[in-house]
Amino acid sequence: MPLTSSFPPITKMPLTQKHPCTLLSIFTLFILASYTFIHHPHPPNSTTTLFLSSANNATIAAYLRRLTLHPHLAGTPQAFQTALYVKNHFQTLQLSTHMTNYTTLLSYPIHSSLSGVYRNGTFALFNEYIKNDVVLPYHAYSPSGRVYSKAVFLNYGRKEDYKKLSVLGVEVKGCIGLVRRGGGMSRNAVVEMAADNGVAAVLMYTEGNIGVERGTVMKGVGDPLSPGWGAVEGGEKLELDDEQVLERFTKVPSMPVSVEVAQTILRSLGGCVVPFEWRESLRSFGVGFVGPGPTVLNFTYEGEMKVATIHNVFAVIPGSEEPDRYVLLGNHRDAWTYGAVDPNSGTAALLDIARRYALLKRSGWNPRRTIVLCSWDAEEFGMIGSSEWVEQNLVNLDSKAVAYLNVDCAAQGPGFFVGATPQLDDLVRQITKKVKDPDSESTRAYENWKSAKKDGKIQRLSGVDSDFAPFLQHAGVPSVDMYYGGEFPVYHTAFDSYDWMIRVGDPLFHRHVAVTGVWGLLALRLADDPILPFNYSTYAEELQVYASTMSNLLGNEISLRSIFVAIEDLICAAKQMQEEIKELERHETSDGVSLLKRRMLNDRLMLTERGFLDPMGLQGRKWFKHLIYGPHNNIETRLDFFPGLVDAISRAAKLDSRERKAVIEHEVWRIARAIQRASSALRGGLS
């Protein structure tokens, strides 16, 4: 759809089932516009003030409304039209715009059915109303399969749950397992664990969800046919039967079901009584037994995998002094259904940042460093769009990327959440003190965040949750991820619509405005500050906490002295850096010598994060190269740091004492060397 202005049209939407509250939507936009224009007087010339005062919640609402007119699953014509909408928006703002396409392996459903055979008859179990243009509930990359077998309840599908069932004498082999989402288990891990225990097929439900939660069960991230390199058209592709490809996919079929379907199955089961530890959270279900049977389920899923084209869209604002240094803001655009929360609340915020930056440019502003706005495709299938782009641009990102700032879902509900690499902690807190809190009058976002989250708790980015993963965990780029709200009941369902957003999620779009403010100001500081606002003393302090925690866990068996020594060196390097910054600021002039010194200092700050990468990667998952933050295989631990060491401890559990010590000590030394590399990068000299 061609875009003729930066404010999408709001009067031409047909009154269809997609948005039954269209009149309410239009009324809401009118109220938002009135609120915005009353509360934002003409701003002064300050860049920060101009950016904040140009906020317009009605504009963001209009963007979101346009983005959610149709479902836009990656690889479909509707997804391409949504990409064109974003591209046209950037172009209308006179920003340098381009689209980068990749051909990747995606997965779609052809047919699925589920019925139950009870004592008193056979009943169909699918009950979500599916509109014609919404994809069937399915798990992407699940193998096709037909299974006719007894049902058994597996709780969260964890190792400890199977142990509990085994103690009770419950035989799960050959059964269709019903699993509730949660317990620290990814969809892939649930299905792999089920296959390892002989389960023939898996059904998953999400407590508290309205409808059916779609999702991917593929292992890892990125296109499975081009592991480690960009999936450019005409480039190298592995075959579907290649071992590297097959290991990414689960071996037994799975599908999602609604809470209502799960309740129907659970209430029909006999066999063993539900273990005591599971009962409290299942009380509302009225569940008494885990099976297997006597209910028999007839499970059918048929899917297809096909190579499809995906589209990443970029707007570039060139830097005036350091055009070869990049501050990147990213959000994915593709959705399982309408995607009002996930991800297009974030896309609407990205479009509004583009609008506001265009206003700044018209006022005479140009960033010191280049800003890149990134709209990713196929994130829902496994961070494919961003991963392929990072792999294709790895050399330039390694030498030129300052930071990556990610927003997936801008507004899910109340409460501010942020994850970041620790050198950005201070900057995040500074920025949240400038942005109005969306849920309280006369307060700043930081005040409520600090009150609710114990002094502004910043999470770490070890999960593979969104598009920050390839930037941080593969390329070593300092990163931030942020959003408002926790779990929300329409996640990945057909009810994640504009109507739900204006009724429940963020009716007046104040949270959208707050996220846009924090996101945009973070980028402005990173792009415009003469010296990058990174604090590695904070990073070193965080590493000390990690090392102490791990030391207590390992006891006297394994020494972590090498890690502690490396951290002390990083502390010294960070202090030296702060002194150099102060010295430069005291004596800085406009001559070329001072500019060169500043450039060299900024390069050291920028490249330090890369030191935490190990080219060998994590064992068995070499694509993940960050030794401080990344995913680990031990789902029974809550540790979100040192993933290689966590894995080593888990692997070594079955070894004799000598082998166990060698395996763990090797990972300890790898971490110590990574921290030493970071210290060396921060100092900038050779050993």
C-alpha positions as CSV (number, residue, x, y, z in Angstrom):
1,M,0.0,0.0,0.0
2,P,1.6,3.3,-1.0
3,L,2.1,5.7,1.8
4,T,1.4,9.4,1.1
5,S,2.2,10.8,4.5
6,S,3.8,9.7,7.8
7,F,0.4,9.6,9.4
8,P,-1.4,6.5,8.1
9,P,-5.1,6.9,7.0
10,I,-7.6,6.0,9.6
11,T,-10.9,6.3,7.8
12,K,-10.7,3.7,5.1
13,M,-10.7,0.5,7.1
14,P,-13.6,-1.7,6.2
15,L,-15.9,-2.8,9.0
16,T,-15.1,-6.5,9.0
17,Q,-14.7,-9.2,11.6
18,K,-11.0,-8.4,11.9
19,H,-11.8,-5.3,14.0
20,P,-15.3,-5.6,15.4
21,C,-14.8,-2.4,17.4
22,T,-13.8,-0.1,14.5
23,L,-16.0,2.8,15.6
24,L,-14.5,2.5,19.1
25,S,-11.1,2.5,17.4
26,I,-11.8,5.7,15.6
27,F,-13.2,7.3,18.7
28,T,-10.1,6.2,20.6
29,L,-7.8,7.8,18.0
30,F,-9.8,11.0,18.3
31,I,-9.4,11.1,22.1
32,L,-5.7,10.3,21.7
33,A,-5.2,13.1,19.2
34,S,-7.0,15.6,21.5
35,Y,-4.9,14.5,24.4
36,T,-1.6,14.8,22.4
37,F,-2.2,18.2,21.0
38,I,-3.3,19.7,24.3
39,H,-0.3,18.3,26.3
40,H,2.6,19.0,23.8
41,P,3.3,22.7,23.3
42,H,5.7,23.8,20.6
43,P,9.1,22.5,21.8
44,P,12.4,24.4,22.2
45,N,15.4,23.6,20.1
46,S,17.2,21.1,22.4
47,T,17.5,17.8,20.7
48,T,16.3,15.8,23.7
49,T,13.4,18.2,24.4
50,L,12.4,18.3,20.8
51,F,12.4,14.5,20.6
52,L,10.3,14.1,23.7
53,S,7.9,16.9,23.0
54,S,7.1,15.6,19.5
55,A,5.6,12.4,20.9
56,N,2.1,11.7,19.6
57,N,0.2,8.7,20.9
58,A,-2.5,9.1,18.2
59,T,0.2,8.7,15.5
60,I,1.5,5.6,17.1
61,A,-2.0,4.2,17.4
62,A,-2.6,4.9,13.8
63,Y,0.6,3.1,12.8
64,L,-0.4,0.1,14.9
65,R,-3.9,0.0,13.4
66,R,-2.5,0.0,9.9
67,L,0.0,-2.7,10.7
68,T,-2.6,-5.0,12.1
69,L,-5.3,-4.9,9.4
70,H,-4.3,-8.4,8.3
71,P,-2.2,-11.3,9.6
72,H,1.3,-11.2,8.2
73,L,3.1,-14.4,8.8
74,A,6.6,-14.4,7.4
75,G,6.9,-15.6,3.8
76,T,3.3,-14.7,2.8
77,P,2.1,-12.0,0.5
78,Q,0.6,-10.1,3.4
79,A,4.1,-10.0,5.1
80,F,5.6,-8.5,2.0
81,Q,2.9,-5.8,1.9
82,T,3.7,-5.0,5.5
83,A,7.3,-4.7,4.6
84,L,6.4,-2.3,1.8
85,Y,4.4,-0.2,4.2
86,V,7.4,0.2,6.5
87,K,9.7,0.9,3.6
88,N,7.3,3.5,2.2
89,H,7.0,5.1,5.6
90,F,10.8,5.6,5.8
91,Q,11.0,6.9,2.3
92,T,8.2,9.4,2.8
93,L,10.2,10.8,5.7
94,Q,13.1,11.2,3.2
95,L,15.3,8.8,5.0
96,S,17.8,6.7,3.1
97,T,16.0,3.4,2.8
98,H,16.7,-0.1,1.5
99,M,15.4,-3.6,1.7
100,T,17.5,-6.8,2.0
101,N,16.0,-10.1,1.1
102,Y,16.9,-13.7,2.1
103,T,15.7,-17.0,0.9
104,T,15.2,-19.2,4.0
105,L,13.5,-22.4,5.0
106,L,10.1,-21.7,6.7
107,S,7.4,-24.1,7.9
108,Y,3.6,-24.0,7.4
109,P,0.6,-26.2,8.3
110,I,-1.5,-28.0,5.7
111,H,-3.9,-29.9,8.0
112,S,-4.3,-30.7,11.6
113,S,-6.9,-32.4,13.7
114,L,-7.4,-33.8,17.2
115,S,-10.2,-35.8,18.6
116,G,-10.7,-37.8,21.8
117,V,-12.3,-41.2,22.3
118,Y,-13.9,-41.3,25.7
119,R,-16.1,-43.9,27.4
120,N,-19.2,-42.1,26.1
121,G,-18.2,-41.3,22.6
122,T,-15.8,-39.4,20.3
123,F,-15.4,-35.7,20.3
124,A,-13.5,-33.2,18.2
125,L,-11.2,-31.1,20.4
126,F,-10.2,-28.1,18.4
127,N,-12.2,-25.1,19.6
128,E,-10.5,-21.9,18.6
129,Y,-12.5,-19.9,16.1
130,I,-10.1,-19.5,13.1
131,K,-10.8,-16.7,10.6
132,N,-10.1,-17.5,7.0
133,D,-6.9,-15.5,6.8
134,V,-5.3,-16.6,10.1
135,V,-2.9,-19.5,10.0
136,L,-4.0,-22.7,11.8
137,P,-2.6,-23.2,15.3
138,Y,0.7,-25.1,14.7
139,H,4.3,-25.6,15.7
140,A,6.7,-24.4,13.0
141,Y,9.1,-27.1,11.9
142,S,7.2,-29.9,13.6
143,P,7.4,-33.2,11.6
144,S,4.2,-34.5,10.2
145,G,2.6,-37.4,11.9
146,R,-0.5,-39.5,12.8
147,V,-0.7,-41.0,16.3
148,Y,-3.6,-42.9,17.9
149,S,-2.8,-43.5,21.5
150,K,-3.6,-42.9,25.1
151,A,-3.2,-39.5,26.7
152,V,-0.8,-38.9,29.6
153,F,-0.1,-35.7,31.5
154,L,3.6,-34.7,31.7
155,N,3.3,-31.5,33.7
156,Y,6.0,-29.1,32.3
157,G,7.8,-31.9,30.5
158,R,11.0,-31.5,32.5
159,K,13.4,-34.2,33.5
160,E,12.2,-34.1,37.1
161,D,8.6,-34.5,35.9
162,Y,9.5,-37.7,34.0
163,K,11.3,-39.0,37.1
164,K,8.2,-38.3,39.2
165,L,6.0,-40.2,36.8
166,S,8.5,-43.1,36.7
167,V,8.5,-43.4,40.5
168,L,4.7,-43.6,40.3
169,G,4.9,-46.4,37.7
170,V,3.4,-44.3,34.9
171,E,4.5,-45.6,31.5
172,V,4.6,-42.8,29.0
173,K,6.2,-44.7,26.1
174,G,4.0,-44.6,22.9
175,C,1.5,-42.1,24.5
176,I,0.4,-38.7,23.4
177,G,1.8,-36.3,26.1
178,L,0.0,-33.2,27.3
179,V,2.3,-30.5,28.6
180,R,1.7,-27.1,30.0
181,R,4.1,-24.3,28.9
182,G,6.5,-23.0,31.5
183,G,9.0,-24.4,34.0
184,G,11.9,-22.9,32.1
185,M,11.4,-25.2,29.1
186,S,11.4,-24.0,25.5
187,R,9.0,-25.6,23.1
188,N,12.0,-27.4,21.4
189,A,13.3,-28.7,24.8
190,V,9.8,-30.0,25.7
191,V,9.5,-32.0,22.5
192,E,13.1,-33.3,22.5
193,M,12.7,-34.4,26.1
194,A,9.4,-36.2,25.2
195,A,11.0,-38.0,22.3
196,D,13.9,-39.1,24.5
197,N,11.3,-40.6,26.9
198,G,9.5,-42.5,24.1
199,V,6.5,-40.2,23.9
200,A,4.9,-40.5,20.4
201,A,3.4,-36.9,20.1
202,V,3.1,-33.8,22.2
203,L,0.3,-31.4,22.9
204,M,1.1,-28.0,24.6
205,Y,-1.2,-25.5,26.3
206,T,-0.5,-22.2,28.0
207,E,-2.3,-21.5,31.3
208,G,-4.1,-18.1,31.3
209,N,-4.0,-17.8,27.5
210,I,-7.1,-16.9,25.4
211,G,-6.9,-19.1,22.3
212,V,-4.0,-21.2,21.1
213,E,-0.4,-20.2,21.3
214,R,1.5,-20.8,18.1
215,G,5.3,-21.0,18.0
216,T,8.4,-22.7,16.7
217,V,10.0,-25.9,17.9
218,M,13.2,-25.5,15.8
219,K,16.4,-25.7,17.8
220,G,18.8,-22.7,17.6
221,V,18.4,-19.5,15.5
222,G,18.7,-18.5,11.9
223,D,18.0,-20.3,8.6
224,P,18.7,-24.0,9.1
225,L,19.9,-24.3,5.5
226,S,22.7,-21.7,5.9
227,P,24.2,-22.2,9.3
228,G,26.7,-19.4,9.9
229,W,26.4,-17.6,6.7
230,G,23.8,-15.2,5.2
231,A,21.0,-16.9,3.2
232,V,21.4,-14.7,0.2
233,E,19.5,-15.7,-3.0
234,G,21.6,-18.0,-5.1
235,G,24.0,-18.7,-2.2
236,E,25.0,-22.0,-0.7
237,K,22.2,-24.1,0.8
238,L,22.4,-27.4,2.7
239,E,20.1,-30.2,1.8
240,L,17.1,-31.0,4.0
241,D,18.6,-34.4,4.8
242,D,21.9,-32.9,5.8
243,E,22.9,-33.9,9.4
244,Q,23.3,-30.3,10.4
245,V,19.8,-29.5,9.3
246,L,18.1,-32.6,10.8
247,E,19.6,-31.9,14.2
248,R,17.7,-28.6,14.3
249,F,14.3,-30.4,14.1
250,T,12.4,-32.4,16.6
251,K,11.8,-36.1,16.0
252,V,8.2,-36.4,17.1
253,P,5.2,-34.3,16.0
254,S,3.7,-31.6,18.3
255,M,0.9,-29.1,18.2
256,P,-0.5,-26.4,20.5
257,V,-4.0,-26.6,22.0
258,S,-6.2,-24.2,24.0
259,V,-6.7,-24.3,27.8
260,E,-10.2,-25.5,27.2
261,V,-9.0,-28.5,25.2
262,A,-6.4,-29.3,27.8
263,Q,-9.0,-29.2,30.6
264,T,-11.2,-31.6,28.6
265,I,-8.4,-34.0,28.2
266,L,-7.1,-33.7,31.8
267,R,-10.5,-34.2,33.4
268,S,-11.0,-37.4,31.4
269,L,-7.8,-39.1,32.6
270,G,-7.6,-42.0,35.0
271,G,-4.6,-44.0,36.1
272,C,-2.3,-42.6,38.7
273,V,-3.2,-39.7,41.0
274,V,-1.6,-36.3,40.2
275,P,1.7,-35.9,42.2
276,F,1.2,-33.8,45.3
277,E,3.8,-31.2,44.0
278,W,1.7,-30.5,40.9
279,R,-1.7,-30.2,42.5
280,E,-1.8,-26.6,43.8
281,S,-1.3,-25.1,40.4
282,L,-3.8,-27.5,38.8
283,R,-6.6,-27.0,41.4
284,S,-8.7,-24.7,39.1
285,F,-8.6,-27.4,36.4
286,G,-10.2,-30.0,38.7
287,V,-7.6,-32.5,37.7
288,G,-7.1,-35.7,39.7
289,F,-5.2,-38.1,37.5
290,V,-2.3,-38.2,35.1
291,G,-3.2,-41.3,33.0
292,P,-2.2,-42.9,30.8
293,G,-5.8,-43.1,29.4
294,P,-8.4,-44.3,29.5
295,T,-8.9,-41.5,27.0
296,V,-7.5,-42.2,23.6
297,L,-6.5,-39.3,21.3
298,N,-6.4,-39.3,17.5
299,F,-3.7,-36.8,16.6
300,T,-2.9,-35.7,13.0
301,Y,-0.6,-33.0,11.8
302,E,0.6,-32.5,8.3
303,G,2.9,-29.6,7.5
304,E,5.3,-28.5,4.8
305,M,8.7,-26.9,4.8
306,K,9.5,-24.6,1.9
307,V,12.1,-22.0,0.9
308,A,10.5,-18.6,1.0
309,T,11.7,-15.0,0.6
310,I,11.9,-12.8,3.7
311,H,12.4,-9.0,3.8
312,N,14.4,-6.9,6.2
313,V,13.8,-3.1,5.8
314,F,16.3,-0.4,6.9
315,A,16.4,3.4,7.2
316,V,19.8,5.0,7.6
317,I,20.6,8.4,9.1
318,P,24.3,9.0,8.2
319,G,26.6,10.3,10.9
320,S,28.2,13.7,10.4
321,E,31.5,13.0,12.1
322,E,31.8,9.2,12.4
323,P,29.6,7.8,9.6
324,D,31.4,4.4,9.9
325,R,30.1,3.9,13.4
326,Y,26.7,2.4,13.7
327,V,24.0,2.6,16.4
328,L,21.3,0.1,15.5
329,L,17.6,0.1,16.6
330,G,15.7,-3.1,15.7
331,N,12.3,-4.7,15.9
332,H,10.8,-7.6,14.1
333,R,7.7,-7.1,11.9
334,D,6.4,-10.6,11.2
335,A,3.6,-12.0,13.4
336,W,1.9,-15.4,13.8
337,T,-1.5,-13.6,13.4
338,Y,-2.3,-9.9,13.6
339,G,0.5,-9.2,16.0
340,A,-0.8,-6.0,17.8
341,V,1.4,-6.7,20.8
342,D,3.9,-9.1,19.4
343,P,5.6,-7.5,17.5
344,N,3.8,-4.5,16.0
345,S,3.6,-2.4,19.2
346,G,7.3,-2.3,18.8
347,T,7.1,-1.7,15.0
348,A,4.7,1.2,15.6
349,A,7.3,2.7,18.1
350,L,10.0,2.2,15.5
351,L,8.0,4.1,12.9
352,D,7.4,6.9,15.3
353,I,11.1,7.1,16.2
354,A,11.7,7.5,12.4
355,R,9.1,10.3,12.3
356,R,10.7,12.1,15.2
357,Y,14.2,11.7,13.9
358,A,13.0,13.2,10.6
359,L,11.7,16.2,12.6
360,L,15.0,16.6,14.3
361,K,16.8,16.5,10.9
362,R,14.5,19.2,9.6
363,S,15.4,21.3,12.6
364,G,19.1,21.0,11.6
365,W,20.2,18.0,13.6
366,N,22.5,15.3,12.3
367,P,23.8,12.5,14.5
368,R,27.5,12.3,15.1
369,R,27.4,8.6,14.4
370,T,25.2,6.8,11.9
371,I,21.8,5.5,13.2
372,V,20.2,2.5,11.5
373,L,16.6,1.6,12.0
374,C,16.1,-2.1,11.4
375,S,12.8,-3.9,10.7
376,W,13.4,-7.6,10.8
377,D,11.4,-10.5,9.2
378,A,10.9,-14.1,10.3
379,E,11.8,-13.6,13.9
380,E,9.0,-15.8,15.0
381,F,10.5,-18.8,13.2
382,G,13.8,-18.4,15.1
383,M,15.3,-14.9,14.8
384,I,15.9,-15.7,11.1
385,G,15.9,-12.2,9.5
386,S,18.2,-10.6,12.0
387,S,20.5,-13.7,12.2
388,E,21.0,-13.9,8.4
389,W,21.8,-10.1,8.3
390,V,24.3,-10.3,11.2
391,E,26.0,-13.3,9.6
392,Q,26.2,-11.5,6.2
393,N,27.6,-8.3,7.8
394,L,29.7,-9.8,10.6
395,V,33.0,-8.2,9.7
396,N,31.6,-4.7,9.5
397,L,29.6,-5.2,12.7
398,D,32.7,-6.5,14.5
399,S,34.6,-3.3,13.7
400,K,31.9,-0.7,13.5
401,A,28.8,-1.5,15.6
402,V,28.5,0.7,18.7
403,A,25.3,-0.9,20.2
404,Y,22.1,-2.7,19.3
405,L,18.8,-1.5,20.9
406,N,16.0,-4.0,20.6
407,V,12.2,-3.6,21.2
408,D,10.1,-6.6,20.4
409,C,6.8,-6.0,22.1
410,A,6.6,-2.3,23.3
411,A,3.4,-2.7,25.3
412,Q,2.1,-5.9,26.8
413,G,0.8,-4.3,30.0
414,P,2.0,-2.4,33.1
415,G,5.5,-2.4,34.5
416,F,8.8,-1.6,32.8
417,F,11.3,-4.3,32.0
418,V,14.8,-3.9,30.5
419,G,17.7,-6.2,29.8
420,A,21.1,-4.9,28.9
421,T,24.8,-5.7,28.9
422,P,26.2,-4.1,32.1
423,Q,28.3,-1.3,30.6
424,L,24.9,0.3,29.5
425,D,23.3,0.1,32.9
426,D,24.1,3.7,33.9
427,L,22.9,5.1,30.6
428,V,19.6,3.2,30.8
429,R,18.9,4.6,34.3
430,Q,19.7,8.1,33.2
431,I,17.4,7.9,30.2
432,T,14.4,6.5,32.2
433,K,14.7,9.5,34.5
434,K,13.9,11.8,31.6
435,V,10.8,9.9,30.3
436,K,7.3,10.4,31.8
437,D,5.9,7.3,33.5
438,P,2.9,6.1,31.5
439,D,0.9,4.8,34.5
440,S,1.5,7.6,37.0
441,E,0.9,11.3,37.0
442,S,3.9,13.6,37.5
443,T,6.5,10.8,37.8
444,R,9.3,9.6,35.6
445,A,9.6,6.0,34.3
446,Y,12.6,5.4,36.5
447,E,10.7,6.1,39.8
448,N,8.1,3.5,39.3
449,W,10.6,1.0,37.8
450,K,12.9,1.5,40.8
451,S,10.0,1.1,43.2
452,A,8.6,-2.0,41.6
453,K,11.8,-3.8,40.6
454,K,14.1,-3.2,43.6
455,D,16.2,-0.3,42.6
456,G,15.7,-0.5,38.8
457,K,16.7,-4.2,38.4
458,I,18.2,-4.7,34.9
459,Q,18.0,-8.2,33.5
460,R,20.7,-9.9,31.4
461,L,20.4,-11.1,27.9
462,S,21.3,-14.8,28.1
463,G,18.0,-16.0,26.6
464,V,17.3,-16.6,23.0
465,D,14.2,-14.5,23.2
466,S,14.4,-11.9,20.5
467,D,16.6,-10.2,17.8
468,F,19.3,-9.1,20.3
469,A,20.6,-12.7,20.3
470,P,22.6,-12.7,17.1
471,F,24.0,-9.2,17.9
472,L,25.2,-10.0,21.4
473,Q,25.6,-13.8,21.5
474,H,27.1,-14.2,18.0
475,A,28.7,-10.8,17.2
476,G,29.5,-9.4,20.6
477,V,27.7,-6.1,20.2
478,P,26.6,-4.3,23.4
479,S,22.8,-4.6,23.5
480,V,19.6,-3.5,25.2
481,D,16.1,-5.1,25.1
482,M,13.1,-3.4,26.7
483,Y,9.3,-3.5,27.0
484,Y,6.3,-2.7,29.1
485,G,4.3,-5.5,30.7
486,G,4.9,-9.2,31.6
487,E,3.0,-12.2,30.3
488,F,-0.2,-11.4,28.4
489,P,-3.1,-13.7,27.6
490,V,-3.2,-13.3,23.8
491,Y,0.4,-14.2,23.2
492,H,0.8,-15.8,19.7
493,T,-2.9,-16.3,19.3
494,A,-5.6,-15.0,16.9
495,F,-6.7,-12.5,19.6
496,D,-3.5,-10.5,19.5
497,S,-5.3,-7.7,17.7
498,Y,-5.6,-3.9,17.7
499,D,-9.0,-4.4,19.4
500,W,-7.3,-6.1,22.4
501,M,-4.7,-3.4,22.6
502,I,-7.2,-0.5,22.8
503,R,-9.3,-2.5,25.3
504,V,-6.7,-4.0,27.5
505,G,-3.0,-3.7,26.6
506,D,-2.5,0.1,26.3
507,P,-5.8,1.9,25.6
508,L,-4.3,5.4,25.4
509,F,-1.0,4.3,24.0
510,H,0.9,5.9,26.9
511,R,3.2,2.9,27.3
512,H,4.0,3.0,23.6
513,V,5.0,6.6,24.0
514,A,7.2,5.8,27.0
515,V,9.0,3.0,25.3
516,T,9.5,5.1,22.2
517,G,11.0,7.9,24.4
518,V,13.4,5.6,26.2
519,W,14.4,3.8,23.0
520,G,14.9,6.9,20.9
521,L,16.8,8.8,23.6
522,L,19.2,5.8,24.2
523,A,20.0,5.9,20.5
524,L,20.5,9.7,20.6
525,R,23.0,9.5,23.4
526,L,24.9,6.6,21.8
527,A,25.0,8.4,18.5
528,D,25.7,11.9,19.7
529,D,27.8,11.8,22.9
530,P,31.4,12.7,22.0
531,I,32.6,9.9,24.2
532,L,30.5,6.7,24.3
533,P,28.6,6.5,27.6
534,F,29.9,3.0,28.5
535,N,30.9,2.1,32.1
536,Y,32.9,-1.1,32.3
537,S,33.3,-0.8,36.1
538,T,29.7,-1.8,36.3
539,Y,30.5,-4.8,34.1
540,A,33.4,-5.9,36.3
541,E,31.3,-5.6,39.4
542,E,28.7,-7.8,37.8
543,L,31.3,-10.4,36.8
544,Q,32.5,-10.4,40.4
545,V,29.0,-11.4,41.6
546,Y,28.9,-14.2,39.0
547,A,32.3,-15.5,40.0
548,S,31.4,-15.5,43.7
549,T,28.1,-17.3,43.0
550,M,29.8,-19.9,40.9
551,S,32.6,-20.3,43.5
552,N,30.0,-21.0,46.2
553,L,28.3,-23.5,43.9
554,L,31.5,-25.4,43.2
555,G,32.9,-25.2,46.7
556,N,36.5,-26.3,47.2
557,E,36.5,-28.7,44.3
558,I,37.3,-26.3,41.6
559,S,39.3,-23.0,41.9
560,L,38.0,-19.9,40.1
561,R,41.2,-18.0,40.9
562,S,42.0,-17.4,37.3
563,I,38.6,-15.7,36.8
564,F,38.9,-13.5,39.9
565,V,42.4,-12.4,38.8
566,A,41.1,-11.6,35.3
567,I,38.2,-9.6,36.8
568,E,40.6,-7.6,39.0
569,D,42.5,-6.7,35.8
570,L,39.3,-5.6,34.2
571,I,38.5,-3.4,37.2
572,C,41.9,-1.7,36.8
573,A,41.4,-1.2,33.1
574,A,38.0,0.3,33.7
575,K,39.4,2.7,36.2
576,Q,42.2,3.7,33.9
577,M,39.7,4.3,31.2
578,Q,37.7,6.6,33.4
579,E,40.8,8.6,34.2
580,E,41.7,8.9,30.5
581,I,38.2,10.1,29.8
582,K,38.4,12.8,32.4
583,E,41.9,13.8,31.2
584,L,40.7,14.1,27.6
585,E,37.6,16.1,28.7
586,R,39.8,18.5,30.7
587,H,42.2,19.2,27.8
588,E,40.1,18.6,24.7
589,T,40.5,21.1,21.9
590,S,39.0,21.2,18.4
591,D,42.3,20.3,16.8
592,G,42.8,17.0,15.0
593,V,44.9,15.5,17.8
594,S,42.1,15.6,20.3
595,L,39.6,14.3,17.7
596,L,41.9,11.3,17.0
597,K,42.4,10.6,20.7
598,R,38.6,10.6,21.2
599,R,38.2,8.3,18.3
600,M,40.8,5.9,19.6
601,L,39.2,5.9,23.0
602,N,35.7,5.3,21.7
603,D,37.0,2.3,19.6
604,R,38.4,0.7,22.8
605,L,35.1,1.2,24.5
606,M,33.2,-0.2,21.6
607,L,35.4,-3.2,21.0
608,T,35.7,-4.4,24.6
609,E,32.4,-6.5,24.5
610,R,33.9,-8.4,21.5
611,G,36.6,-9.7,23.9
612,F,34.0,-11.9,25.6
613,L,33.5,-13.9,22.4
614,D,35.3,-17.2,21.9
615,P,35.7,-18.3,18.2
616,M,35.1,-21.9,19.2
617,G,31.7,-21.1,20.7
618,L,29.8,-23.1,23.3
619,Q,30.3,-26.8,23.1
620,G,27.7,-28.4,20.8
621,R,26.4,-24.9,19.9
622,K,29.3,-23.2,18.3
623,W,27.2,-20.4,16.8
624,F,26.8,-19.0,20.3
625,K,30.2,-17.4,21.0
626,H,29.7,-15.2,24.1
627,L,31.0,-16.8,27.2
628,I,29.3,-14.4,29.7
629,Y,25.8,-14.3,28.3
630,G,24.1,-17.0,26.2
631,P,21.8,-20.0,26.5
632,H,22.8,-23.1,28.4
633,N,21.4,-26.6,28.2
634,N,20.8,-27.2,31.9
635,I,17.2,-26.2,32.4
636,E,17.3,-27.1,36.1
637,T,19.5,-24.1,37.0
638,R,18.4,-20.5,37.3
639,L,21.9,-19.2,36.4
640,D,21.9,-16.7,33.5
641,F,25.6,-16.3,33.1
642,F,28.7,-18.3,32.2
643,P,26.7,-20.7,29.9
644,G,29.7,-22.8,28.9
645,L,30.6,-23.4,32.6
646,V,27.0,-24.2,33.5
647,D,26.9,-26.8,30.7
648,A,30.3,-28.2,31.7
649,I,29.0,-28.8,35.3
650,S,26.0,-30.6,33.9
651,R,28.0,-32.7,31.5
652,A,30.6,-33.6,34.1
653,A,28.0,-35.0,36.6
654,K,28.4,-38.5,35.2
655,L,32.2,-38.4,34.9
656,D,34.7,-39.6,37.5
657,S,36.3,-36.9,39.7
658,R,39.4,-36.5,37.5
659,E,37.5,-36.1,34.3
660,R,34.9,-33.9,35.9
661,K,37.6,-31.5,37.2
662,A,39.3,-31.3,33.8
663,V,36.1,-30.5,31.9
664,I,35.0,-27.8,34.4
665,E,38.5,-26.3,34.7
666,H,38.8,-25.9,30.9
667,E,35.6,-23.8,30.9
668,V,36.9,-21.8,33.8
669,W,40.1,-21.0,31.9
670,R,38.1,-20.1,28.7
671,I,36.1,-17.5,30.8
672,A,39.3,-16.1,32.4
673,R,40.8,-15.7,28.9
674,A,37.7,-14.0,27.6
675,I,37.8,-11.5,30.4
676,Q,41.5,-10.9,29.8
677,R,40.8,-10.2,26.2
678,A,38.1,-7.7,27.2
679,S,40.6,-6.0,29.5
680,S,43.2,-5.9,26.7
681,A,40.7,-4.3,24.3
682,L,39.8,-1.7,26.9
683,R,43.4,-0.7,27.4
684,G,44.0,-0.7,23.7
685,G,47.6,-1.9,23.8
686,L,49.5,-5.0,23.0
687,S,50.8,-7.4,25.6
